Structure formats: C-alpha cells, structure tokens
Amino acid sequence: MKRNNLFIWLVLGLLAACTNLDETVYSDLTTTNFYTTRDEVMSAVLRPYTHSRAVFACQSRENCWRLNEFSADQLAWPQKGIHGYDDAKWIQFHYHTWDYTHSSLKDCWNLIFQGLGYCNSGIEGLEAREAEAMGITENEKAAFVAELRANRAYYYLGAINTFGNVPIVTKVAEPEYPATNTRQEVFDFIETEMLAVIDDLPEMTSANSGRFTQIAGYAVLADLYLNAEVWTGTPRWDDCITWCNKILAGEGGAQHGTLELDNDLLTPFCNQNTEKSKENILVLSYDYQASDNRCNWASDFYHFAQKYINGGDRNGNNGVVVIPSAYDAFDDHDLRKQEWMLIGTQYSYDDPATPVNGTVEYAGEPLVFVNNIRLNKSGGTESSMITGEENSGARFNKYRPGAYEDEHYWSNDWVLYRLTEFYFMKAEALMRRNNGVATAEAVELINKVRQRAFTAEDWATGDYAYTPTTLTLDELLAEKGREFIFEGKRRTDLIRFGKFLTGTWWDHEPTNSKHLELYPIPFAQLSVNPNLVQNEGYQVAN
C-alpha cells in the first residue's frame, strides 16, 4: 500500500458528509466556517492535484496532453474504418488545421483555469485565517500556501505553453473580465512565484510523493528557462543549467534515498512506481486499491479487446497509435521499441498460445498490430489519417497496469517530471550555449541515459554510443522523442528545435505558419470576455 495517498482526505470528507445529517447551507461557506480543521485545510491544498489529472495526464480529457501530442510527429488518432473520425478534430490536430472554434481548445482552456481557480481559492482561504484557528502551525500554513502557489505556477506553465498570452488571475472571480497578459508577463509571473516560494517548499520524501516539493520547483524552473527563448525571445541557457545542476546533484530531496536513474525502462511507469522508482520527481498520484481511482489511459490507447491481452478489466476506444515514421525512428535493438510499444500478433493473457481476435475488420481473425495505417483488408495502398483499420499502428505499452488479480493493479502514478529529463535539458542547454555543438559533458549525459535502452552486449558491440560528432541537435531531438514518447512533451520540443512548422512526418507536410506555434484563444472565451485579445494570426470573435 502506498504510504502517501492524496485522495484519502477527500474520501474522509465524503464519508463524513454521508453520516452527518445536519443541514449545511453551502451558499454560506466562508473562510471563517470552512477552514476550521486540518482536514478542511488539506482538502483545499490537495484539490488542485486531483484536478491536475484531468489537465496534464492522458486521462480521456481534452487537455494539455492531447494538444501537445496530437499535433506532433509521434502519435495520432486516425480514423479506423467506421471508428475514430470524431468530427475530424483529431485529424485537424495532425494537419495543423485547427481554428478557434475547436472544442478541444475550449475544454483545455476551461480545465486550466478551473485548476487555477482551485489554487487561488485555497491561497485566499488560508491567507485569510490565523493558523491556530485552522488547527495548524504557522510553519505549516506558510508551507501550504507555498505549495498552492507552486501548483498555480505549474498550471500557468501549461497555459503559457499552450495559449501563450493569457490573463494572470490571482483572486477568485476578480476581476470579472480579466484582461490578456503578454507571454512575457506570464513567464515573469511563473518565475517570480516559483522563486518566491521555493525555500518554503519541503524536500521530497516518500511521504510527499505527488505533491510540490523543492525538487519539483527546481524542475519547473529548469523547464521554464529551457523554453525561455521561445516564450520570451531571450535565451536563458545558463539559468536552465543552474537548476538542472541542483537536480542532478540530488538537492531538494528524493522519493527514495538518493535521486538516481532507475536501472530499467519499466520501473518509472510500473504500478508500484511510488515505491520502486528512484528517478521520478513529480507525479500525479493514483492508488486504485485505496481510492478506486486510476489514470484512464485505456480510453485513448487501448483496443476494443485490450482486456484480453492485458488480463485486466478495461478496453478502450482504439484511438491513439504510434505513426509509422515514429516507430521506424527506433533501432530494432532498442529496448524501448520492444518494451514500450505493442506490435505484431496479440495473445491472450490467460492462454498465451491463443491469439486475441479482432472485433471489426478482423472479427474472428487474430489481431495483429501493424506498422502502417492503411486499408490492408481491401488491398488499399494509401496511408493517411482517414485510411486506418482496427489494427493500424504500434500501440502504447509504456505504463502497464498489471493483471486484474495483481494487488497493485492500475496504481501507476502518471509521471510529470523524472530525472532523465534533466539529463536531456542540461545537455541541450550546453549544446545551445556552444553554437549547437555537443560538448563532452553533453555526450556523457545523453549516453548515460541511452545506455539503459540497450543490452550490455549490444552497447558494447554495437555503434550506439554518441560522440561529439554524432550528437547533433537534430539527433538530440530524435533521441528525446524516443525517450519521452507518450509523455506529453513532443510539441513543445518540436517548437523549440524549429521543427513544428517545418517538419515532415508520415501524413503531415510543413505548414510554415508561425502563428500555429500557439493555439488560439477559444471562441467561447472571446465571446464572454471582451478584455481578451486573440493570438496573432487567428480569427477574432464577432
């Protein structure tokens, strides 16, 4: 059982509500009659985390994860036979033909600002009350406010990456119609907030996994500075390196003992990754056994008959696949290709010698995932976003829930930051600072991570280690794609490397339209708030 469960406070609150029959007038809840116990304080501090699952994880929501992956060069949700067209909204992301009426943009905006509202509400409530009246100490109050402010900064990191120019709101419902702030102002706000609270955050331990700690704050700052040139026009490579160094030195705590890379590729994502992973820095916590709640990646990734493959209880919408050019970017000896993706004939968990059958085009026939997206059944040769079948494309296998009888079934925490990322961040910053040329230190950093993706024999005998000559910026981007596939990072990386608008992949041609590096402010928001300003290059509301 996990030592730390973010949702236990919410469960306790629900149980209390079911047994207390006294009338509660919800319209009269204020800071004086709600923040009266430690449990009530904790419910406010933890509420933004439960909401983060809808915003930042692959959680079957129109969220930051989808917007950052479906528009990039690795994952797609193509139409497969009669399924998956979905009003062409996934197709529009792949072809970069979205506009400001796209429903996913509206939903993502709403999710981000709802999360910011939870942060602001908690901050206001705690700051309005004396610590003693809330059943906590002054030090705890300061730490809780710092945690909420750090969480708010992280929500704004999602906003600046997705929409760029957004309102900075720090009070609940005030002002009623907030004005747009520039991307530079949003950047400055994130930086100022995180630097202001970093020393008040606790060091990471096994007891506070899944919450904002000092090392999680370091991670946000490193991420912010890595993207500073794109987001503000001014590079901040040295600042990125400074915060990466703190993380690589093990400052700010660790989930277990000393922060270090896990020995294998599966531990960071396994169903006991809170207990077993030494490299995870910030996660969204799940404990299915304690809370009956799990990260719902099944909906996006799983086939209609996936439960027979996994021995579980969930099938999916047969949606997201790895596009052929992304699958081909992995060497055949790369363990990430073998371990993190499903390809070929799929067999029954209960009877490994028996293939699982398809359900649509291949009903009654073995289900064989193939590295193409075309109408093979009818002899089709076209490969595009509208020519898929139920077995098109390699599939997601990075997070494995275990079989249904597993005592830790589907308790995988979703990873937002892990140590591996800061090896890559520092290496990139070193190369950028060196006119794009790899330094010996950058090569060492990437090789230390890459070595894990090959057997000892292959690493020793194959030509898999990078040198200062072979580790170009283009190769760094490719290797980062292989390491972080499925993790919601890809669009951000493509933009920073100048490939998002100019790149060609599978069924996508260059768009070369600068405004597409930001998503538009949604029509619904422009319609109700006259003080919002549409991002350049997009239509404005009438």
N, C-alpha and C positions, 0 to 999 in steps of 0.2 A: 504494500500500500504506500502511496506517496506520502512523504512527510508533510508536504505543503499542498493544500488544496484551496484554490482561490474561491471556489464556489460554496464551501461549507457554510460561510456566513450567510449567503443567500438562502441556502437550504434551511438553516436555523430560523431565519426570518419568516420563511413560508410556513414552517411548522408552527411557529408561534401564532401567526395570523389565523391558522386553521383551528386553534384551540381557544383563542380569546374571542369571546362573543360580545365584548363591549363595543358600543358604536364608536366608529372612527370617522371623523369629518375630514376628508382628505383635503378639502379646499382650505382648511385652517392649519395645515402643516407649515411650520416656520422653523427657523434655526433655533428658536427657544423651546419648542416642544418636540423636535425630532432628534437633534444632536445631543442626546442626554445620556447615552451609554456608549461604551466602547464598541459594542456590536453595531450600533447605528452609525458610528463614525466609520467603521470598517466597511460597511455596506456602501458608503459613499466613496471611499478610497478605491474599492475594488470594482465598482460598477463600470468604469471605463475599460477595464481589461476584458470583461465578458463581451462588451460591445466590440472590442478590437477584433474579436474572432470573425465578425461579420465584415470587417473593413479590410483586414490585412491577410487573412488566411484564404486558402482555397476552400471556401465554405458555401458554395452554391448561392452566392450573392453577387449582385452587380457591383463589384468592388475594385479596390486598387489592384489586387492581384490579377484580376481578369484584364483590366485596362493595360497593365504592364506586360502581360504575356501574349494576349491575343493579337496585339498589333506588332509583335516582334517576329523573330526569324526561327523560332524553335517549335512552338505549339500552335495548334489551330483547332477550331471546331467546325470541320467541314460538313456539308450535307452528305448523309449516307443513305442512299435510297430514298425512302419516304420520310426519313427522320433527320432532324438537325437543321432544317432551313431557318426556322425561327425568325421569320420576317427579315431574313438576311442580315441580322445585326452582328453575327459573328463574322460573316463574310465581309461586312463593311470594315471591321477592325483589321482584317488581314490585308485588304486592299487600300487601307487608309482613305476611305471614302465616307467616314462618319460626318455628321453635322451636329448642330447644337440642339437638335430635337431628339437625338438618340437616347433611348430610355435608360441605357446603362450609365450614361453620363449623369443624368438626373439622379439616379439611385445612388451612384457613388458619391456625388456631392452631398446628398442628404445624409448618408452614412457617416461621412467625415464630420460634418457639422453637428450631427447628433452626438457623436463621441466628444467633440469639443464642448458641447453643452453639458455633458456629464462631468467633464473635468472642471468647467467653470462653476457649476453648481456645488461641487464638493469643496472647491477652494473658497468660494464665498461663505458656505456654511461653516467651515472650520475657522476661518478668519474672524467670523462674527461672534464666536463664543470663546469663553475662557476655557482653558484646558481642564481645569478641575471640574467644571460643570459638565464636561463631556466624559469624565471618568478616565482621562489620560493625563500624561505628564506634559510639561512644556516642550521637552525634547521630542516626545512622540508627536506632538502637534506640528512642530517645525518639520519633522521628517515626513509626516503625511502630506503636508502642504507641498513640500518639495517634490514628493512622488507624483502628486497630481499635476504640478507644473511641468515636470519632466514628461509625463504622459501627454500633456497638452502639446508640448513641443514636438513630440513624435507624431501626433495627429497632424500638426502643421507641416511636418516633413512630408507626409503623404500628400497634403494639399499643394505644397509648392512644387512637388514632382509632377503632379497630375494636372493641376489647373494653373499653377504659377501665380497669377495675380488674384488674390482672394482677400476678403475682409479679415482683419485681425480683431477678433472679438474676445474680450476677457470678462464680460459680465453677462449674466443670463438675461436674454431679451432686451439688452441695452447696448446700443441704440436699436430702435425697432427696425430701421432700414440701414444697416451698416454699409459704408462705402468701400469700394475696392481699394486695397493697398497694393503697391507695386511688389513685384517678386523680390526686389532688393530689400524692401521693408519687411517682407515676410521672412526672408533669410536672416536679417538683423534681429528680428524678434526671436526666432528659434535659437540663434547663437546666444543672445543676451539671457534668455530664460534658462537655457541649459547651464551656462557658465555660472549663473546666479545661484543655482540650487545644487550643483554637483557635489559640493562638500557636505551638504546636509543629507545626501542620499546614503544609505547604508552600503557597506561592502556586500558583495554577493556571497551567499552561502546556500547550502542545500535547503534551508528553511524558507528562503525568499525567492526561489526559482519562479520565474513567470512574472516578476514584478520589477519595477525600475530600481536599479541599484547603481552604484558608482560606475561599474564597468559597462553597464548598459548606456549610461550617459556618455561615457567615452566613445562608445560605438556610434551613437547618434552624431556626435561632433565630428568624428572621423568621416562619416558618411556625408555630412553637410559640407565639409571642406573638400572632399573628393569631387563633389559636383559644383563647387563654387563658381568655376569658370562658366559653366553652362547657365547656372541660375542667376549669376550677378554680372558676368563679364570679366571678373577678376579672379585669376587662379589663386588657390591657397594651398599649394602642394606641401609646403613646409609645415603648415598647421595640421594637415592631414597626417603627415608622418609623425608629428609630435604625439597625437592621440593614439595612433597605431602603436607607437613605441610603448606607451603606457599599457596597452592591452597585451602586447607581445611579452612585456616584462612581468605580466601577471598582477599588475596593480588593479585595485578595485574589486578584488575578490574572485571567487570561482565557485562553480556549482559543487565540485568535489575536490578538495585538496588544492592541487596546483592546476591552473588552466593549461591544457595541452591538447594537441591533436589526438583524436581517437585513433586507435590502431587500425580500424577497418572502416569501410564505407557505409555500413548499415547502422552502427551504434547511434550516430546523431539523430536518427529518424525512427528508431525502433520503439516498440510500445512500452519500454522502460527507459526511455531516453532521459528522464529526470534523474533516475537512479544511476544510470550507467554512463552517460555521456560526460566527458570532461571538457569538451570544446564548446558546448552551447552556452551562449551569453544572454540572450533574451528570447524567450519562447512564449507562446500562448498556451496556457496550461489546460490539460484535459485529464480527467480521471473518470473513465466510464464506469468503473465499478462503484465509485463513491457517489457520483452525481448523475449517472445515466445520461451523460453528455459526451459527445465525441466530435472531432473535426470531420465535417461531412465532405471529404474529398470524393467519396463514392459517387455523388451526383454528377460531378463534372467528368470524372475519369473512367468510371467502371462500365464494363459492357453489361448488356441486359442479362447475361448469365454468369456474372462475375462471382457470385457467392459459391458457385460450384467449383470454381477454380481456387478460391481462397479458403474454402471451408468456413465461410462466415455467414452473416445474415443480411448482407446488403448487395443489391445490384445497383446499376447506375443508369444514366441517360445515354451511355455510349457516345459521349461528346468529344472530349479533348484527346487529340492524338499528337504524336511527335511527327513533324513534317519530314518527308524523305531526306531533304538536304541536311537537316539537323541530325538525324540518325546516322547518316553517312559521315558526319564530321568526327565520329568516334572511331578510333582504330579497333580492329577486331579483337586485339589482345587487351583492350581497355576494360578493366573490371567494372567500370561504371556503365558501360554499354551492356554488359552481361547481367549486372545486379539491379540496376535502376530502371530497366525497361523490360517489358514483355514483348516477345516476338515469336513467331512460329506457332506450332500446334499447342493448344492449351488443354491440359489434362485435369481430370477430376481430382480434387484433394482427397476424397475418400477412397478413390481407386486410381492410383497414379498411372496405371496401364491403359485407362479408358479415356479417350478424348472427350472434352466437353463439346456439345453440339452448338451450332449457331441457332439463331431464332428467327431470322428474316430471310435474306438471300441464301443463307446456308443452313436453313432449318433442316434438321435431320442429317446434317453433314458435319464433320469435325470443324471446329472453329480454329482457324489459322490466321493469326495476325501477320499481315504482310507489310513490307516497307514500300508501299505505293498507295496512291489514293486514286483509284480508277475503277471502272465497272468491269472487273475481270470476268464476272459471271456471264456477261453478254458479249465478251470479246472486245470491250472498249479499250482504246489506247490513250484517250485524253486524260490528263491528270490535272485536276483543278479543285477549287473549293466546292463545286457542285457535282463532282463525279465520284463520290465515295461510296463504299459499301460498308456493311456492318463490321467487316474485319480489317478495314483500311487503317494502316499506320501502326507503328510500335506504340505501346501503352505504358502508362505510369506504374512504377513498382518501387519508387524511392521510399515511400512510407508504407510499411507493412503492418497491418493491424494484428496479425496472428489469426489462428483459427478460433472459432466461437468458444471452444472449451478452454482456451488459454486464460489463465487467471488475470492476465493484464490486457485482455482483448481490447483493442482500439483505444488504448490510453496514451497513444503517441501525442506528445506535445508538438505543436507546429513551430518550427524554428524561424525566428525573425533575423537574428544575428548569431553566427558561430565564428569561432576563432579563425577558421580557414579563410573567411572573407577578408580579414585584416592582413594576412599574408599577401593576398592579391592587392588590396588597397595600397599597402606600403610599396609593393613592387611597382605598381602603376605610377604612383607619385614620384618614386625615384627615377623612373624612365622619363616621365614628363619633364621633370626638372633637368634631365640630361639630354634634352632635344630628341626624345623618343628612343634613345639607345639604351639597351639593357646594361645595367651595372652588374658587377659580380654579385653584389648583395641581392639585387632583384632576381637574378637567376637562381641563387641559393634558396630564396624564399619560395619561388614557384616550384622548384624541383622537390623541395621538402614535402609539399602537398601532393604534387603529381605522382611521386613515387608510390604512394598508397594505392594508386589506381592500377598498378601492375604487380604481377607476381615477382618475387625476388629473382627468379630465373630470367623472366622477360626483361626486367630492369637491368640486370647485369649483362645480358647478351644482346638485347635489342638497342635500337637507337632512339631511346625515349627521353633521355635527359636533355634539357635545354642547355644551350651555350649562349654567350652574349651575342652571337651572330644569329642563332635561330630564334631567340626570344624577341621577336619584333612586336610592335604594338598590335598589329593585326593578329599575330599568333597569341598574344596575351588575351585579346578579346575572344578568340576561338576557344582557348583553354578555359577561360572564365565561364563561357557558355556551357562547356562540358561539365564543369564542376558544380554549377549552380542551376542546372536545368530543373525546371518545375518550382523554383523558389521565389518567383515573383520579382526578379531583378532585371530581366533582359532588356526591356525597352529603355530603361534608364542607362544601361551600359551602352547600347547602340547609339543613343543620342550623344553621350559623352565621347564616344570614339568616332563620331561623324558618319555613322553608317545607317542611321534610322531612315534618312531621307534618300540616301544614295545607293543603298544596298539592294542586291538582287538575291532572292531566295525562292526556291520551289515555284509557287504560283504567285509571286509578287515582283512587280517591277518598280524601279525607283520612282518616287513621287516628286522629289526635288522642290517641295513646297515648305519653306521654313516655318510657316505658322503651325504645321502639323506636329511640331515638337511639343506643343501644348495642346491639351484638349480645350474645347470651347466652354465658356460658362453656359450651363444648361438654359434652354429656353424658359423652362418653368421658373427658374430663379430670376431671370431678367424680367419676366412678366410681372412678378410681385414686388420686386425691389428696384425702384428707379435709380438707386445710387450705385448699382453695379455697372461696371464697364466691361464690354465684351473683349476677349482677347483678339489681338490684331489678326486680320485675315479671315475672320468668321462673321457671319451674318448677325445682325442685332435684332432684338425683338421689335415688332411693330407696335 
